[in-house]
């Protein structure tokens, strides 16, 4: 699933092509996404300019004068800018034709993505209002996380992946941040000291920053707005490196299952 780095990379790639341009036409080839694409989406967007593109967690918000278009990439979604005369591919479910010669297309083979219209304040929408703090906001600090974790027995990896606590820290980035901070992924969140939470908050920011510089991660079919795959998966310290030597202590990287996800860590470096 595209996480914060992939969604933010997409936003940055779309911005120069989309912001300030009007929508000429909306083509919905398959409305049956995670939630149905609104039947009147074309009527609402036609002729309207895109004022801005924002990100909240894993969601993109396209701001228009009369509302907001909320987009989620789901498990397999891609949002790319292509020449408007390029033939549609399989799974090009929604197309926003921009003024000029380009189109914005949502391709989503598994159809777990979403494209919804929000007429009121976006932050009050049911999908957004309970999201946690953004990792790059000033409010995201070790002290804040330490306070939220007080008394919690849940494993710290699950805790930092909870979107109601902090947004956008997906599986690959949680494993990498915990390694960077030297914290074992099974350690209860409520049994981590303030000092170590400070380290972890900085590690999360540093990991996400490095991922953004690499254009995100392409584990299956993610590509940026220009169609380029991410490269962070090529430089991970622990993720998908089971049995390989730790880059720090040379002990073999271990893998365990937490819930339905694989967790990678170094038993020598993480306690």
C-alpha positions as a LaTeX table, in Angstrom:
\begin{tabular}{lrrr}
\hline
Residue & $x$ (\AA) & $y$ (\AA) & $z$ (\AA) \\
\hline
Unk1 & 0.00 & 0.00 & 0.00 \\
Unk2 & 1.37 & 3.47 & $-0.84$ \\
Unk3 & 2.38 & 5.19 & 2.40 \\
Unk4 & 3.35 & 8.76 & 3.27 \\
Unk5 & 6.51 & 8.91 & 1.09 \\
Unk6 & 4.73 & 7.50 & $-1.96$ \\
Unk7 & 1.67 & 9.73 & $-1.55$ \\
Unk8 & 3.79 & 12.82 & $-0.92$ \\
Unk9 & 6.01 & 12.00 & $-3.90$ \\
Unk10 & 2.86 & 11.71 & $-6.01$ \\
Unk11 & 1.57 & 15.06 & $-4.70$ \\
Unk12 & 4.83 & 16.82 & $-5.49$ \\
Unk13 & 4.91 & 15.32 & $-8.96$ \\
Unk14 & 1.33 & 16.33 & $-9.75$ \\
Unk15 & 1.53 & 19.87 & $-8.43$ \\
Unk16 & 3.29 & 21.60 & $-11.35$ \\
Unk17 & 1.06 & 19.85 & $-13.91$ \\
Unk18 & $-2.30$ & 20.23 & $-12.21$ \\
Unk19 & $-2.52$ & 23.24 & $-9.89$ \\
Unk20 & $-4.00$ & 26.28 & $-11.61$ \\
Unk21 & $-5.52$ & 24.28 & $-14.48$ \\
Unk22 & $-9.22$ & 23.67 & $-15.07$ \\
Unk23 & $-10.93$ & 20.34 & $-15.56$ \\
Unk24 & $-12.28$ & 19.96 & $-19.11$ \\
Unk25 & $-13.98$ & 16.64 & $-18.65$ \\
Unk26 & $-14.26$ & 13.73 & $-16.22$ \\
Unk27 & $-14.35$ & 10.19 & $-17.61$ \\
Unk28 & $-15.37$ & 7.43 & $-15.19$ \\
Unk29 & $-14.76$ & 4.04 & $-16.79$ \\
Unk30 & $-15.26$ & 2.01 & $-13.61$ \\
Unk31 & $-17.07$ & 3.64 & $-10.66$ \\
Unk32 & $-16.85$ & 0.60 & $-8.39$ \\
Unk33 & $-13.81$ & 1.46 & $-6.29$ \\
Unk34 & $-13.61$ & 0.98 & $-2.53$ \\
Unk35 & $-16.49$ & 3.44 & $-2.36$ \\
Unk36 & $-18.46$ & 4.31 & $-5.52$ \\
Unk37 & $-17.21$ & 7.29 & $-7.51$ \\
Unk38 & $-19.95$ & 9.97 & $-7.27$ \\
Unk39 & $-22.23$ & 9.91 & $-10.29$ \\
Unk40 & $-22.22$ & 13.69 & $-10.54$ \\
Unk41 & $-18.43$ & 14.10 & $-10.19$ \\
Unk42 & $-18.13$ & 15.37 & $-13.76$ \\
Unk43 & $-20.77$ & 18.02 & $-13.19$ \\
Unk44 & $-19.06$ & 19.21 & $-10.01$ \\
Unk45 & $-15.55$ & 19.42 & $-11.50$ \\
Unk46 & $-16.12$ & 20.49 & $-15.11$ \\
Unk47 & $-14.69$ & 23.96 & $-15.67$ \\
Unk48 & $-13.35$ & 24.24 & $-12.12$ \\
Unk49 & $-9.69$ & 25.15 & $-11.42$ \\
Unk50 & $-7.49$ & 23.11 & $-9.12$ \\
Unk51 & $-6.43$ & 25.57 & $-6.41$ \\
Unk52 & $-4.01$ & 23.33 & $-4.51$ \\
Unk53 & $-3.06$ & 19.71 & $-3.82$ \\
Unk54 & $-2.56$ & 18.75 & $-0.19$ \\
Unk55 & $-1.80$ & 15.53 & 1.64 \\
Unk56 & $-3.33$ & 14.32 & 4.90 \\
Unk57 & $-1.91$ & 10.99 & 5.97 \\
Unk58 & $-2.25$ & 8.69 & 2.96 \\
Unk59 & $-4.97$ & 10.82 & 1.38 \\
Unk60 & $-4.60$ & 13.46 & $-1.33$ \\
Unk61 & $-6.89$ & 16.49 & $-1.32$ \\
Unk62 & $-7.44$ & 18.47 & $-4.51$ \\
Unk63 & $-8.86$ & 21.84 & $-3.49$ \\
Unk64 & $-11.49$ & 23.46 & $-5.74$ \\
Unk65 & $-13.48$ & 26.67 & $-5.23$ \\
Unk66 & $-16.59$ & 24.71 & $-4.15$ \\
Unk67 & $-15.09$ & 21.72 & $-2.37$ \\
Unk68 & $-12.41$ & 19.07 & $-2.34$ \\
Unk69 & $-11.65$ & 15.90 & $-4.28$ \\
Unk70 & $-10.35$ & 13.23 & $-1.91$ \\
Unk71 & $-8.16$ & 10.53 & $-3.46$ \\
Unk72 & $-6.76$ & 7.38 & $-1.84$ \\
Unk73 & $-4.50$ & 5.04 & $-3.80$ \\
Unk74 & $-5.61$ & 1.93 & $-1.94$ \\
Unk75 & $-3.38$ & $-1.12$ & $-2.33$ \\
Unk76 & $-2.36$ & $-0.75$ & $-5.95$ \\
Unk77 & $-3.36$ & 2.71 & $-7.16$ \\
Unk78 & $-1.33$ & 5.01 & $-9.39$ \\
Unk79 & $-2.15$ & 8.64 & $-10.12$ \\
Unk80 & $-0.23$ & 9.78 & $-13.19$ \\
Unk81 & $-0.19$ & 12.66 & $-15.67$ \\
Unk82 & $-0.28$ & 11.44 & $-19.29$ \\
Unk83 & $-0.96$ & 12.91 & $-22.75$ \\
Unk84 & $-4.73$ & 13.21 & $-23.11$ \\
Unk85 & $-4.67$ & 11.37 & $-26.43$ \\
Unk86 & $-2.90$ & 8.32 & $-25.03$ \\
Unk87 & $-5.18$ & 5.26 & $-25.16$ \\
Unk88 & $-6.51$ & 4.19 & $-21.78$ \\
Unk89 & $-4.84$ & 1.16 & $-20.20$ \\
Unk90 & $-6.56$ & $-1.64$ & $-18.37$ \\
Unk91 & $-7.62$ & $-0.41$ & $-14.90$ \\
Unk92 & $-7.55$ & 3.30 & $-15.87$ \\
Unk93 & $-10.77$ & 3.75 & $-13.94$ \\
Unk94 & $-11.06$ & 7.55 & $-13.66$ \\
Unk95 & $-9.61$ & 10.26 & $-15.88$ \\
Unk96 & $-9.61$ & 14.00 & $-15.28$ \\
Unk97 & $-8.93$ & 15.76 & $-18.57$ \\
Unk98 & $-7.10$ & 19.01 & $-17.89$ \\
Unk99 & $-7.17$ & 22.15 & $-20.01$ \\
Unk100 & $-4.36$ & 21.78 & $-22.51$ \\
Unk101 & $-3.10$ & 18.41 & $-23.68$ \\
Unk102 & $-2.75$ & 16.36 & $-20.48$ \\
Unk103 & $-4.93$ & 14.10 & $-18.36$ \\
Unk104 & $-4.75$ & 12.87 & $-14.79$ \\
Unk105 & $-5.55$ & 9.14 & $-14.57$ \\
Unk106 & $-6.25$ & 6.88 & $-11.63$ \\
Unk107 & $-5.15$ & 3.34 & $-12.40$ \\
Unk108 & $-6.09$ & 0.80 & $-9.74$ \\
Unk109 & $-6.04$ & $-2.94$ & $-10.57$ \\
Unk110 & $-7.40$ & $-4.05$ & $-7.19$ \\
Unk111 & $-9.97$ & $-1.24$ & $-6.92$ \\
Unk112 & $-9.27$ & $-0.55$ & $-3.23$ \\
Unk113 & $-8.62$ & 3.12 & $-3.97$ \\
Unk114 & $-11.12$ & 5.94 & $-3.73$ \\
Unk115 & $-12.13$ & 9.20 & $-5.40$ \\
Unk116 & $-14.75$ & 11.10 & $-3.42$ \\
Unk117 & $-16.20$ & 14.61 & $-3.38$ \\
Unk118 & $-16.25$ & 16.64 & $-0.13$ \\
Unk119 & $-18.47$ & 19.71 & $-0.17$ \\
Unk120 & $-17.66$ & 20.97 & 3.34 \\
Unk121 & $-14.42$ & 21.39 & 5.31 \\
Unk122 & $-12.19$ & 18.47 & 4.33 \\
Unk123 & $-10.72$ & 18.00 & 7.80 \\
Unk124 & $-14.20$ & 17.14 & 9.17 \\
Unk125 & $-14.73$ & 14.27 & 6.75 \\
Unk126 & $-15.16$ & 10.88 & 8.41 \\
Unk127 & $-12.00$ & 9.53 & 6.74 \\
Unk128 & $-9.83$ & 12.40 & 7.96 \\
Unk129 & $-11.14$ & 13.76 & 11.24 \\
Unk130 & $-9.62$ & 11.09 & 13.50 \\
Unk131 & $-6.20$ & 10.90 & 11.89 \\
Unk132 & $-3.21$ & 11.34 & 14.16 \\
Unk133 & $-0.37$ & 13.82 & 13.98 \\
Unk134 & 1.70 & 14.24 & 10.83 \\
Unk135 & 5.33 & 13.10 & 11.29 \\
Unk136 & 6.69 & 16.38 & 9.88 \\
Unk137 & 4.48 & 18.63 & 12.02 \\
Unk138 & 5.92 & 20.44 & 15.02 \\
Unk139 & 3.43 & 18.58 & 17.23 \\
Unk140 & 5.14 & 15.27 & 16.45 \\
Unk141 & 7.68 & 14.95 & 19.25 \\
Unk142 & 9.08 & 12.24 & 21.44 \\
Unk143 & 7.34 & 13.79 & 24.43 \\
Unk144 & 3.97 & 13.72 & 22.68 \\
Unk145 & 4.41 & 10.09 & 21.66 \\
Unk146 & 5.60 & 9.15 & 25.15 \\
Unk147 & 2.45 & 10.67 & 26.62 \\
Unk148 & 0.17 & 8.89 & 24.14 \\
Unk149 & 1.90 & 5.56 & 24.81 \\
Unk150 & 1.65 & 5.75 & 28.60 \\
Unk151 & 0.10 & 2.55 & 29.92 \\
Unk152 & $-0.17$ & 0.95 & 26.46 \\
Unk153 & 0.88 & $-2.70$ & 26.18 \\
Unk154 & 0.66 & $-2.87$ & 22.38 \\
Unk155 & 3.94 & $-3.53$ & 20.57 \\
Unk156 & 5.67 & $-0.32$ & 19.57 \\
Unk157 & 5.65 & $-1.24$ & 15.87 \\
Unk158 & 1.87 & $-1.57$ & 15.90 \\
Unk159 & 1.61 & 1.66 & 17.89 \\
Unk160 & 3.55 & 3.81 & 15.41 \\
Unk161 & 1.65 & 2.25 & 12.49 \\
Unk162 & $-1.71$ & 3.25 & 14.00 \\
Unk163 & $-2.98$ & 6.11 & 11.80 \\
Unk164 & $-4.97$ & 7.50 & 14.73 \\
Unk165 & $-1.68$ & 8.03 & 16.58 \\
Unk166 & 0.67 & 9.12 & 13.77 \\
Unk167 & $-0.15$ & 9.12 & 10.07 \\
Unk168 & 1.67 & 7.53 & 7.19 \\
Unk169 & 4.22 & 5.27 & 8.91 \\
Unk170 & 3.78 & 2.07 & 6.91 \\
Unk171 & 5.30 & $-1.33$ & 7.45 \\
Unk172 & 8.60 & $-0.80$ & 5.66 \\
Unk173 & 9.18 & 2.57 & 7.34 \\
Unk174 & 8.23 & 1.33 & 10.82 \\
Unk175 & 10.82 & $-1.48$ & 10.59 \\
Unk176 & 13.47 & 0.91 & 9.34 \\
Unk177 & 12.76 & 3.62 & 11.94 \\
Unk178 & 12.84 & 1.15 & 14.82 \\
Unk179 & 16.21 & $-0.15$ & 13.61 \\
Unk180 & 17.55 & 3.38 & 13.36 \\
Unk181 & 16.38 & 4.09 & 16.93 \\
Unk182 & 17.67 & 0.75 & 18.28 \\
Unk183 & 14.25 & $-0.33$ & 19.61 \\
Unk184 & 12.94 & $-3.89$ & 19.38 \\
Unk185 & 9.63 & $-4.01$ & 17.44 \\
Unk186 & 7.95 & $-6.19$ & 20.11 \\
Unk187 & 8.72 & $-3.84$ & 23.00 \\
Unk188 & 5.49 & $-2.52$ & 24.59 \\
Unk189 & 4.92 & 1.10 & 23.61 \\
Unk190 & 4.21 & 2.06 & 27.22 \\
Unk191 & 7.56 & 0.69 & 28.41 \\
Unk192 & 9.74 & 2.96 & 26.31 \\
Unk193 & 11.46 & 5.84 & 28.07 \\
Unk194 & 11.09 & 9.47 & 27.07 \\
Unk195 & 14.71 & 9.48 & 25.93 \\
Unk196 & 14.10 & 6.55 & 23.59 \\
Unk197 & 10.86 & 8.06 & 22.31 \\
Unk198 & 12.85 & 11.16 & 21.38 \\
Unk199 & 15.21 & 8.94 & 19.41 \\
Unk200 & 12.32 & 7.14 & 17.73 \\
Unk201 & 10.53 & 10.35 & 16.73 \\
Unk202 & 13.73 & 11.59 & 15.09 \\
Unk203 & 14.27 & 8.18 & 13.48 \\
Unk204 & 10.78 & 8.23 & 11.96 \\
Unk205 & 11.39 & 11.68 & 10.49 \\
Unk206 & 14.84 & 10.71 & 9.19 \\
Unk207 & 13.53 & 7.48 & 7.64 \\
Unk208 & 10.64 & 9.22 & 5.90 \\
Unk209 & 12.94 & 11.99 & 4.68 \\
Unk210 & 15.32 & 9.44 & 3.18 \\
Unk211 & 12.38 & 7.64 & 1.57 \\
Unk212 & 11.13 & 10.89 & 0.03 \\
Unk213 & 14.59 & 11.54 & $-1.40$ \\
Unk214 & 14.44 & 8.07 & $-2.98$ \\
Unk215 & 10.99 & 8.67 & $-4.47$ \\
Unk216 & 9.30 & 6.23 & $-2.09$ \\
Unk217 & 9.30 & 2.43 & $-2.31$ \\
Unk218 & 8.10 & 0.23 & $-5.15$ \\
Unk219 & 7.43 & $-3.21$ & $-3.69$ \\
Unk220 & 4.81 & $-4.13$ & $-6.29$ \\
Unk221 & 3.40 & $-1.60$ & $-8.72$ \\
Unk222 & 3.74 & 1.90 & $-7.23$ \\
Unk223 & 5.03 & 4.59 & $-9.59$ \\
Unk224 & 5.24 & 8.36 & $-9.21$ \\
Unk225 & 3.12 & 10.88 & $-11.08$ \\
Unk226 & 5.62 & 10.70 & $-13.95$ \\
Unk227 & 5.62 & 6.89 & $-13.99$ \\
Unk228 & 8.95 & 6.39 & $-12.17$ \\
Unk229 & 9.33 & 3.62 & $-9.55$ \\
Unk230 & 10.58 & 4.37 & $-6.06$ \\
Unk231 & 14.05 & 3.26 & $-4.97$ \\
Unk232 & 13.98 & 3.23 & $-1.17$ \\
Unk233 & 13.57 & $-0.56$ & $-1.13$ \\
Unk234 & 17.09 & $-0.79$ & $-2.58$ \\
Unk235 & 18.74 & 0.90 & 0.41 \\
Unk236 & 16.91 & $-0.53$ & 3.43 \\
Unk237 & 18.82 & $-1.54$ & 6.54 \\
Unk238 & 16.57 & $-4.39$ & 7.66 \\
Unk239 & 13.39 & $-4.57$ & 5.56 \\
Unk240 & 13.28 & $-7.66$ & 3.29 \\
Unk241 & 16.84 & $-8.60$ & 4.33 \\
Unk242 & 16.12 & $-11.71$ & 6.43 \\
Unk243 & 19.30 & $-13.75$ & 6.91 \\
Unk244 & 21.56 & $-11.06$ & 5.48 \\
Unk245 & 24.20 & $-9.49$ & 7.77 \\
Unk246 & 23.27 & $-6.35$ & 9.68 \\
Unk247 & 25.00 & $-3.35$ & 8.17 \\
Unk248 & 26.14 & $-2.34$ & 11.67 \\
Unk249 & 26.90 & $-5.46$ & 13.77 \\
Unk250 & 26.97 & $-8.15$ & 11.04 \\
Unk251 & 24.50 & $-10.42$ & 12.86 \\
Unk252 & 21.82 & $-11.91$ & 10.56 \\
Unk253 & 18.63 & $-9.90$ & 10.15 \\
Unk254 & 15.59 & $-11.67$ & 11.59 \\
Unk255 & 11.99 & $-11.72$ & 10.41 \\
Unk256 & 8.82 & $-12.32$ & 12.43 \\
Unk257 & 5.10 & $-11.93$ & 11.80 \\
Unk258 & 3.18 & $-9.23$ & 13.64 \\
Unk259 & $-0.48$ & $-9.49$ & 12.78 \\
Unk260 & $-0.57$ & $-10.00$ & 9.03 \\
Unk261 & 2.69 & $-8.19$ & 8.34 \\
Unk262 & 6.36 & $-9.13$ & 8.20 \\
Unk263 & 8.66 & $-7.36$ & 10.64 \\
Unk264 & 12.43 & $-7.21$ & 10.14 \\
Unk265 & 14.92 & $-6.35$ & 12.85 \\
Unk266 & 18.44 & $-6.93$ & 14.20 \\
Unk267 & 18.58 & $-8.76$ & 17.54 \\
Unk268 & 22.02 & $-7.27$ & 18.19 \\
Unk269 & 21.19 & $-3.62$ & 17.56 \\
Unk270 & 17.58 & $-3.47$ & 18.79 \\
Unk271 & 16.53 & $-4.00$ & 22.41 \\
\hline
\end{tabular}
